[in-house]
């Protein structure tokens, strides 16, 4: 499945009655909440001696992706272009692949680069 088909499929379960602002808040909080659930799995695996359940982790990552897709939808941005913009940014930052100590950093006009 490609990103845009996934994004389109996600719209089926989104509440169509939310305002733009309500939807932005819903998707942002959803990303944070699901990321927290994924982090909890990793924490328990690393520090509590629990075996990491990869199927559970995959579901949490899917939930994160759902909320990211819907956040992009709310901004009228297709998920494929979000993914491509990230690849382009990382290619510019790490032209020869990962390098210990960090890549090439740029400061844009809106804010200092986030480091990703």
N, C-alpha and C positions, 0 to 999 in steps of 0.2 A: 504494500500500500504506500502511495506517495503522500507527502505532507498535505497537499491541497485536498486530496480525497479524504484523508483523516479529518482535516478541519471541517470539511463539508458534513461528514458523518457526525461530528460532535454537535453541530447546530441542532440536531434532532432532539437532544435532551436539555437544551438551554431554555431558560425561562424567557419567553419573548416579551413579557410585560415589564421588564426592568428598564428604567431610564438608562441613558448612557452612563451617568455617574454611578448609579446603583450597580450596573453591570461591571464597570471598571473596578469598583470596590469588591464585588463578589469574586471576580476572577483573580484579583491580586491576593485576597485573603485565602482563596482556594489554593493558589500556588504555594503560599507560605505554609498553610496547614498540611498539605500533602508532602511538601519538602520536609517538614518536621516529622511526619510519619516515616518517611524514608530514612531520615537521620536517626530516628529512634531504633530502627532495625539495625543500622550499622553500629550504633553505640552498644546495643545489647550483644551484638556479635563480637565486637572488639573488647569490651570491658566487663561483660557479664557472663562470658563463656557460653553464650547461646550460639548454636549453629545458624548461619545466615540462610534463611529460606529464600532461595532465588526466585521462586514463583511469587512469593509475597512481595519481594523487592520489585519484580517486574510489574506487578499490579500497581504498586505505589508510583513507580516511574510513569506508568501509563496515565495515572490520575494527574500527575504533574503536567504531562504533555497535553492532556485534555484542557486543563486550565490555561496553559500557555496558548493553545490554539484558540480558545475562546477570548482571551485577552487580545490576541492579534485580530480576531474577527471584530471585536468591539472598536478597534482602532482602524478598521477597514484595511488591514494589511494581510496579505496571504502568507500562510505559514512557510511556504516554499521560499519566499523572499526573505523572511526572517532567518531561515537556516542559511541561505546563500550569503546574506550580509554578514553573518557570524563567520562563515568560512572565509570570506574575503578579508575581514578584519584580522583573523588569526593568521592567514597567509601573509598579510602585510607585516604583522608583528613578528612572525617566525618564518621568514622566507626560506630557511633551510631546515625547518622542522623545529622540534623542541630544543631549547638551549638552556642549560642550567644557569640560573642567575637572571632569567627573564628575557623578554624579547624587546623589540623596538617599541618604545612608548611614544604616543603622540597626544597632545592636548588639543581638543577641538574647541570650538567657540562656545559651546553650551556648558561644558563641564570637563573636569579632568577625566581622562579615560579611566574606566572602572577596573582595569587590570585583568580582565578576562580575554 
